[in-house]
């Protein structure tokens, strides 16, 4: 099984233990770390409360033309932060019929939707079966797919050429 951007170089950063975040300071630090390491796309499959430190880190990343995608959230109604910030691309979820996934957060902050119901994924829980595949659900899956799509888009069009073509002050 391969992801949506098999040629991309991944820099996994574990900043939290749960996708529900009440103290966003470690997430802000992780965004800054990814920015300093030269990330072109940052994928945030997490969400929680408002944080000025998180918002500042997000602004720094976008100011350096980094694409930031964030999960809209699951089962809490309104879109969560960081997806709720204008600088992030907020990703909601749909099912195979392209209808909203029942667990996806909704609202004006949502920018795009992706697969979030019965998403096929590698299942590493069974060491005896390394090729095992199972289904998952959540806006985290949609977010990861969109991040892969963004990486493919940058690879195809050339990041430097796209940045050079921006209007003055544009990101």
Residue, then its C-alpha position, 0 to 999 in steps of 0.5 A: x500500500x502506498x500513500x497519495x504522494x509516494x515520492x514525498x519525503x515525510x518528516x513525522x513529528x509527534x507533538x501530542x498524545x491525543x488528537x484532541x488538544x487543549x494546550x496548543x503550545x506543543x502543536x505551535x512548536x511542531x509547526x515551527x519545527x517543520x517550518x525550520x526543517x524546510x517543510x512545503x506541506x504541513x498536515x495537522x490531523x488534530x484539533x482543539x481550542x483557540x491559541x494565539x501561539x498556534x495562530x502565530x506559528x501558523x501565520x509564520x508557516x504560511x508567510x513562508x509559502x508552506x501549505x497547511x492543511x488541518x482536520x475540521x474535526x469529528x463529532x463536535x459540530x463546529x470546526x476546531x482550531x487550527x482548521x478554523x484559522x483562515x491561514x489553514x486549509x480546513x478539511x471536512x469529510x465525505x463518504x463514498x457517495x460524496x455526501x458529508x460524512x456524518x461525523x464531520x464538523x461543518x461550517x463556513x471555515x471548511x475549505x474542502x472535503x475528502x474521504x473520511x468514511x471507510x477509508x482503506x489504510x495499512x493496519x500495522x497492529x498485527x505484526x504477523x500480517x504486515x500487508x493487512x488493510x482495514x477501514x478507518x474514518x475521520x477527518x484525519x484521513x481526509x486531511x492526509x489525503x489532501x496533504x498528499x495531493x498538495x505535495x503532488x501538485x507542488x511536485x508537478x508544477x514546481x514550488x519555486x515557479x509557483x512562488x515566483x508567480x505570486x502577486x506581491x505580498x501573496x502566499 
